[in-house]
Amino acid sequence: MAQDSNPLTAAGAGLKGFFDMQGEALREMMAGKGAESPIAPGIEPGDMAEWAATAAQLQQLWLDFATHQATATAEKAAKGTNMLDPAQWLVMSQAMLGQMPKGMFEASGKLVQDQMQLWSGVMQSFAAGATGGKAAEAPDPAALPKSDRRFADPAWREHPAFLLLHQTYLMLADYFRQAVKGMDGLDKTKRQQLEFAVSALAEAMSPDNFLALNPVVLKRTMETKGANLVRGMQHLVNDLKRGQLTHTDPNAFRLGENLAASPGKVVHETPLYQLIQYSPSTEEVLEVPLVIFPPWINRFYILDLTPKKSFIKWAVDQGISVFVVSWKSADETMGEIVWDDYIRAQMEAIDHVRSRLDVPAVHTIGYCVAGTTLAATLAVLHRRAEADKVKSATFFTAQVDFERAGDLKNFIDDGQMEMIGQLSPQGYLDGRYLAAAFNALRGRDLIWNYVVNNYLLGEDYPAFDLLHWNGDVTNLPSKWHNAYLRDLYRDNKLVVPDALEADGTPIDLTRVATPSFVQAGREDHIAPAESVWRITKHFTGPTQFLLAGSGHIAGVVNPPSAGKYQYWVGDSAAPSLKDFVAGATEHPGSWWPHWLEWLHKQSDARVPAAGKRVPGGKGDSVIEDAPGRYVKTR
């Protein structure tokens, strides 16, 4: 491959440019060129020794990393394995940015120049010095034409250069977004891809992401004599070694101790999943047990975080016999796994729980992609006249109709699909790539915020259970993943009766008559509420729709004790989500009790919490304690 076409070379050039810019800024400060700046006063001669030590530490950290990478690359080459490291997540965004029409920005250069001159005059009116050589006071944020929380620190307004810089950036970012919306001759899909790419580029080029352009970072660097850069470099090196952006303190949480700690036992196991049964905390339990299918693109313990946030613990405390599937992270042994295998696994788990507790039916929950799969599972069971095995089905932010699936559709054009295929040479996709894609959907919050705080300011990582889970990635079987993107996201075949089949049975969602509860998140950027809503138009059974405040995670994980957010209920048969919202009633707090009330309406019979309702009791053979081995497999 020619050097200039190698994505690693391109990504490396971008990374080199980033460090060159930071190095030049540091060299200028160390040379005393900041003497005239109120942000970075000149370095005193007595401080030169500390600055020299800082520079030496930075250099050694980078040399150590370069040695590590060279060794790792040689080992990969010797084994014939994939040499594209997930640390180069910038490669993914380059494919999208490459779709932008050539000359898109140059075509309106004069207009941009004119607007920059206008803004320059506006900024000068705020930053002009007062008489007598005294600088004018920093303008009030409300007086500025544009505001953004990234530039909330007063340092962005205390000097005219930084004031002009960030206001001009905000103006240009807005202009380019509007330019895409106003372009002629683009179909809807291409326009959405361009809007996403331009937004990603604008966020990446924000001046707060660069040491030389960020007055807050410059102040911190001068105050600490560069110690923040040493800490930041160590954070960056660690992240590059692990091939993944760090969001939280990696040593703050331990599975089975302060995360995924609800007591229970693994009662069944296959090469694809473990089935966990949780120990009851009440004397009586609902006769119909609950089987939860979390998405296999994440670890199951999103529903069993710290005890105060755990949906599983809360459900157990409400007197429900709870079972949860813990999916195995894919490895080279799972290269032939396809969607049929996950549908068969769901049916098998349902049958195992029915047999274990000697009950005719179970309640089910499917979260995200596992909810999509649960819909297909129900369709298969209905086609086979076995629908009575499932008493009810609950869907957490799950899509079946992907026509309006949101920004994730920007990752499924032919170029992206080909690239994803190249990243899966051993039959599975490294979960770090998927994490990078999801982070890119909220780049400002999940990428650049951490570049500034942890790489430039050198701040320590917080201890945050939700972010810890977010970074605990899982690998995906490549055959399943490619078919899922192609058949569902791109071609939307699941809502076409009999266009797909599983385990030899055609799938027709219109046959699903199981009582269903459908939850969507109002600000969900992964499974947009409008997309989730459409499940109500394909099932034929009784369906209750609920719109929760917040997004894909916080909209689901919202315990009653937190007293946060709100939810809306209304006419689930409304012709559209807009009509539903117009007639819905808002309720404060968690929606979990509302769901529990609905569950009781499906069946309220109770039985003693005895026998195999208590996993691991007398005469009960179990495999191991919860949370089991699979959730710990990397």
PEQUIKA-V878453 format. One record per residue. RES is the residue in three letters. SS is DSSP state (h for helix, s for strand, l for the rest). Layout:
res=RES ss=SS
res=RES ss=SS
This chain:
res=MET ss=l
res=ALA ss=l
res=GLN ss=h
res=ASP ss=h
res=SER ss=h
res=ASN ss=l
res=PRO ss=h
res=LEU ss=h
res=THR ss=h
res=ALA ss=h
res=ALA ss=h
res=GLY ss=h
res=ALA ss=h
res=GLY ss=h
res=LEU ss=h
res=LYS ss=h
res=GLY ss=h
res=PHE ss=h
res=PHE ss=h
res=ASP ss=h
res=MET ss=h
res=GLN ss=h
res=GLY ss=h
res=GLU ss=h
res=ALA ss=h
res=LEU ss=h
res=ARG ss=h
res=GLU ss=h
res=MET ss=h
res=MET ss=h
res=ALA ss=l
res=GLY ss=l
res=LYS ss=h
res=GLY ss=h
res=ALA ss=h
res=GLU ss=h
res=SER ss=l
res=PRO ss=l
res=ILE ss=l
res=ALA ss=l
res=PRO ss=l
res=GLY ss=l
res=ILE ss=l
res=GLU ss=l
res=PRO ss=h
res=GLY ss=h
res=ASP ss=h
res=MET ss=h
res=ALA ss=h
res=GLU ss=h
res=TRP ss=h
res=ALA ss=h
res=ALA ss=h
res=THR ss=h
res=ALA ss=h
res=ALA ss=h
res=GLN ss=h
res=LEU ss=h
res=GLN ss=h
res=GLN ss=h
res=LEU ss=h
res=TRP ss=h
res=LEU ss=h
res=ASP ss=h
res=PHE ss=h
res=ALA ss=h
res=THR ss=h
res=HIS ss=h
res=GLN ss=h
res=ALA ss=h
res=THR ss=h
res=ALA ss=h
res=THR ss=h
res=ALA ss=h
res=GLU ss=h
res=LYS ss=h
res=ALA ss=h
res=ALA ss=h
res=LYS ss=h
res=GLY ss=l
res=THR ss=l
res=ASN ss=l
res=MET ss=l
res=LEU ss=l
res=ASP ss=l
res=PRO ss=l
res=ALA ss=l
res=GLN ss=l
res=TRP ss=l
res=LEU ss=h
res=VAL ss=h
res=MET ss=h
res=SER ss=h
res=GLN ss=h
res=ALA ss=h
res=MET ss=h
res=LEU ss=h
res=GLY ss=l
res=GLN ss=l
res=MET ss=l
res=PRO ss=l
res=LYS ss=l
res=GLY ss=l
res=MET ss=l
res=PHE ss=l
res=GLU ss=h
res=ALA ss=h
res=SER ss=h
res=GLY ss=h
res=LYS ss=h
res=LEU ss=h
res=VAL ss=h
res=GLN ss=h
res=ASP ss=h
res=GLN ss=h
res=MET ss=h
res=GLN ss=h
res=LEU ss=h
res=TRP ss=h
res=SER ss=h
res=GLY ss=h
res=VAL ss=h
res=MET ss=h
res=GLN ss=h
res=SER ss=h
res=PHE ss=h
res=ALA ss=h
res=ALA ss=l
res=GLY ss=l
res=ALA ss=l
res=THR ss=h
res=GLY ss=h
res=GLY ss=h
res=LYS ss=l
res=ALA ss=l
res=ALA ss=l
res=GLU ss=l
res=ALA ss=l
res=PRO ss=l
res=ASP ss=l
res=PRO ss=h
res=ALA ss=h
res=ALA ss=h
res=LEU ss=l
res=PRO ss=l
res=LYS ss=l
res=SER ss=l
res=ASP ss=l
res=ARG ss=h
res=ARG ss=h
res=PHE ss=h
res=ALA ss=l
res=ASP ss=l
res=PRO ss=h
res=ALA ss=h
res=TRP ss=h
res=ARG ss=l
res=GLU ss=l
res=HIS ss=l
res=PRO ss=h
res=ALA ss=h
res=PHE ss=h
res=LEU ss=h
res=LEU ss=h
res=LEU ss=h
res=HIS ss=h
res=GLN ss=h
res=THR ss=h
res=TYR ss=h
res=LEU ss=h
res=MET ss=h
res=LEU ss=h
res=ALA ss=h
res=ASP ss=h
res=TYR ss=h
res=PHE ss=h
res=ARG ss=h
res=GLN ss=h
res=ALA ss=h
res=VAL ss=h
res=LYS ss=h
res=GLY ss=l
res=MET ss=l
res=ASP ss=l
res=GLY ss=l
res=LEU ss=l
res=ASP ss=l
res=LYS ss=h
res=THR ss=h
res=LYS ss=h
res=ARG ss=h
res=GLN ss=h
res=GLN ss=h
res=LEU ss=h
res=GLU ss=h
res=PHE ss=h
res=ALA ss=h
res=VAL ss=h
res=SER ss=h
res=ALA ss=h
res=LEU ss=h
res=ALA ss=h
res=GLU ss=h
res=ALA ss=h
res=MET ss=l
res=SER ss=l
res=PRO ss=h
res=ASP ss=h
res=ASN ss=h
res=PHE ss=l
res=LEU ss=h
res=ALA ss=h
res=LEU ss=h
res=ASN ss=l
res=PRO ss=h
res=VAL ss=h
res=VAL ss=h
res=LEU ss=h
res=LYS ss=h
res=ARG ss=h
res=THR ss=h
res=MET ss=h
res=GLU ss=h
res=THR ss=h
res=LYS ss=l
res=GLY ss=l
res=ALA ss=h
res=ASN ss=h
res=LEU ss=h
res=VAL ss=h
res=ARG ss=h
res=GLY ss=h
res=MET ss=h
res=GLN ss=h
res=HIS ss=h
res=LEU ss=h
res=VAL ss=h
res=ASN ss=h
res=ASP ss=h
res=LEU ss=h
res=LYS ss=h
res=ARG ss=h
res=GLY ss=l
res=GLN ss=l
res=LEU ss=l
res=THR ss=l
res=HIS ss=l
res=THR ss=l
res=ASP ss=l
res=PRO ss=l
res=ASN ss=l
res=ALA ss=l
res=PHE ss=l
res=ARG ss=l
res=LEU ss=s
res=GLY ss=l
res=GLU ss=l
res=ASN ss=l
res=LEU ss=s
res=ALA ss=l
res=ALA ss=l
res=SER ss=l
res=PRO ss=l
res=GLY ss=s
res=LYS ss=s
res=VAL ss=s
res=VAL ss=s
res=HIS ss=s
res=GLU ss=s
res=THR ss=l
res=PRO ss=l
res=LEU ss=l
res=TYR ss=s
res=GLN ss=s
res=LEU ss=s
res=ILE ss=s
res=GLN ss=s
res=TYR ss=s
res=SER ss=l
res=PRO ss=l
res=SER ss=l
res=THR ss=l
res=GLU ss=l
res=GLU ss=s
res=VAL ss=s
res=LEU ss=s
res=GLU ss=l
res=VAL ss=l
res=PRO ss=l
res=LEU ss=s
res=VAL ss=s
res=ILE ss=s
res=PHE ss=s
res=PRO ss=l
res=PRO ss=l
res=TRP ss=l
res=ILE ss=l
res=ASN ss=l
res=ARG ss=l
res=PHE ss=h
res=TYR ss=h
res=ILE ss=h
res=LEU ss=h
res=ASP ss=l
res=LEU ss=l
res=THR ss=l
res=PRO ss=l
res=LYS ss=l
res=LYS ss=l
res=SER ss=l
res=PHE ss=h
res=ILE ss=h
res=LYS ss=h
res=TRP ss=h
res=ALA ss=h
res=VAL ss=h
res=ASP ss=h
res=GLN ss=l
res=GLY ss=l
res=ILE ss=l
res=SER ss=l
res=VAL ss=s
res=PHE ss=s
res=VAL ss=s
res=VAL ss=s
res=SER ss=s
res=TRP ss=s
res=LYS ss=l
res=SER ss=l
res=ALA ss=l
res=ASP ss=l
res=GLU ss=h
res=THR ss=h
res=MET ss=h
res=GLY ss=l
res=GLU ss=l
res=ILE ss=l
res=VAL ss=l
res=TRP ss=h
res=ASP ss=h
res=ASP ss=h
res=TYR ss=h
res=ILE ss=h
res=ARG ss=h
res=ALA ss=h
res=GLN ss=h
res=MET ss=h
res=GLU ss=h
res=ALA ss=h
res=ILE ss=h
res=ASP ss=h
res=HIS ss=h
res=VAL ss=h
res=ARG ss=h
res=SER ss=h
res=ARG ss=h
res=LEU ss=h
res=ASP ss=l
res=VAL ss=l
res=PRO ss=l
res=ALA ss=l
res=VAL ss=s
res=HIS ss=s
res=THR ss=s
res=ILE ss=s
res=GLY ss=s
res=TYR ss=s
res=CYS ss=l
res=VAL ss=h
res=ALA ss=h
res=GLY ss=h
res=THR ss=h
res=THR ss=h
res=LEU ss=h
res=ALA ss=h
res=ALA ss=h
res=THR ss=h
res=LEU ss=h
res=ALA ss=h
res=VAL ss=h
res=LEU ss=h
res=HIS ss=h
res=ARG ss=h
res=ARG ss=l
res=ALA ss=l
res=GLU ss=l
res=ALA ss=h
res=ASP ss=h
res=LYS ss=h
res=VAL ss=s
res=LYS ss=s
res=SER ss=s
res=ALA ss=s
res=THR ss=s
res=PHE ss=s
res=PHE ss=s
res=THR ss=l
res=ALA ss=l
res=GLN ss=l
res=VAL ss=l
res=ASP ss=l
res=PHE ss=l
res=GLU ss=l
res=ARG ss=l
res=ALA ss=l
res=GLY ss=h
res=ASP ss=h
res=LEU ss=h
res=LYS ss=h
res=ASN ss=h
res=PHE ss=h
res=ILE ss=l
res=ASP ss=l
res=ASP ss=h
res=GLY ss=h
res=GLN ss=h
res=MET ss=h
res=GLU ss=h
res=MET ss=h
res=ILE ss=h
res=GLY ss=h
res=GLN ss=h
res=LEU ss=l
res=SER ss=l
res=PRO ss=l
res=GLN ss=l
res=GLY ss=l
res=TYR ss=s
res=LEU ss=s
res=ASP ss=l
res=GLY ss=h
res=ARG ss=h
res=TYR ss=h
res=LEU ss=h
res=ALA ss=h
res=ALA ss=h
res=ALA ss=h
res=PHE ss=h
res=ASN ss=h
res=ALA ss=h
res=LEU ss=h
res=ARG ss=l
res=GLY ss=h
res=ARG ss=h
res=ASP ss=h
res=LEU ss=h
res=ILE ss=h
res=TRP ss=h
res=ASN ss=h
res=TYR ss=h
res=VAL ss=h
res=VAL ss=h
res=ASN ss=h
res=ASN ss=h
res=TYR ss=h
res=LEU ss=h
res=LEU ss=l
res=GLY ss=l
res=GLU ss=l
res=ASP ss=l
res=TYR ss=l
res=PRO ss=l
res=ALA ss=l
res=PHE ss=l
res=ASP ss=h
res=LEU ss=h
res=LEU ss=h
res=HIS ss=h
res=TRP ss=h
res=ASN ss=h
res=GLY ss=h
res=ASP ss=l
res=VAL ss=l
res=THR ss=l
res=ASN ss=l
res=LEU ss=s
res=PRO ss=s
res=SER ss=h
res=LYS ss=h
res=TRP ss=h
res=HIS ss=h
res=ASN ss=h
res=ALA ss=h
res=TYR ss=h
res=LEU ss=h
res=ARG ss=h
res=ASP ss=h
res=LEU ss=h
res=TYR ss=h
res=ARG ss=h
res=ASP ss=l
res=ASN ss=l
res=LYS ss=h
res=LEU ss=h
res=VAL ss=h
res=VAL ss=l
res=PRO ss=l
res=ASP ss=l
res=ALA ss=l
res=LEU ss=l
res=GLU ss=s
res=ALA ss=s
res=ASP ss=l
res=GLY ss=l
res=THR ss=s
res=PRO ss=s
res=ILE ss=l
res=ASP ss=l
res=LEU ss=h
res=THR ss=h
res=ARG ss=h
res=VAL ss=l
res=ALA ss=l
res=THR ss=l
res=PRO ss=l
res=SER ss=s
res=PHE ss=s
res=VAL ss=s
res=GLN ss=s
res=ALA ss=s
res=GLY ss=s
res=ARG ss=l
res=GLU ss=l
res=ASP ss=l
res=HIS ss=l
res=ILE ss=l
res=ALA ss=l
res=PRO ss=l
res=ALA ss=h
res=GLU ss=h
res=SER ss=h
res=VAL ss=h
res=TRP ss=h
res=ARG ss=h
res=ILE ss=h
res=THR ss=h
res=LYS ss=h
res=HIS ss=l
res=PHE ss=l
res=THR ss=l
res=GLY ss=l
res=PRO ss=l
res=THR ss=s
res=GLN ss=s
res=PHE ss=s
res=LEU ss=s
res=LEU ss=s
res=ALA ss=s
res=GLY ss=l
res=SER ss=l
res=GLY ss=l
res=HIS ss=l
res=ILE ss=l
res=ALA ss=l
res=GLY ss=l
res=VAL ss=l
res=VAL ss=l
res=ASN ss=l
res=PRO ss=l
res=PRO ss=h
res=SER ss=h
res=ALA ss=h
res=GLY ss=l
res=LYS ss=l
res=TYR ss=l
res=GLN ss=s
res=TYR ss=s
res=TRP ss=s
res=VAL ss=s
res=GLY ss=l
res=ASP ss=l
res=SER ss=l
res=ALA ss=l
res=ALA ss=l
res=PRO ss=l
res=SER ss=l
res=LEU ss=h
res=LYS ss=h
res=ASP ss=h
res=PHE ss=h
res=VAL ss=h
res=ALA ss=h
res=GLY ss=h
res=ALA ss=l
res=THR ss=s
res=GLU ss=s
res=HIS ss=s
res=PRO ss=s
res=GLY ss=l
res=SER ss=l
res=TRP ss=l
res=TRP ss=h
res=PRO ss=h
res=HIS ss=h
res=TRP ss=h
res=LEU ss=h
res=GLU ss=h
res=TRP ss=h
res=LEU ss=h
res=HIS ss=h
res=LYS ss=h
res=GLN ss=h
res=SER ss=l
res=ASP ss=l
res=ALA ss=l
res=ARG ss=s
res=VAL ss=s
res=PRO ss=s
res=ALA ss=l
res=ALA ss=l
res=GLY ss=h
res=LYS ss=h
res=ARG ss=h
res=VAL ss=l
res=PRO ss=l
res=GLY ss=l
res=GLY ss=l
res=LYS ss=l
res=GLY ss=l
res=ASP ss=l
res=SER ss=l
res=VAL ss=l
res=ILE ss=l
res=GLU ss=s
res=ASP ss=s
res=ALA ss=l
res=PRO ss=l
res=GLY ss=l
res=ARG ss=l
res=TYR ss=h
res=VAL ss=h
res=LYS ss=h
res=THR ss=l
res=ARG ss=l
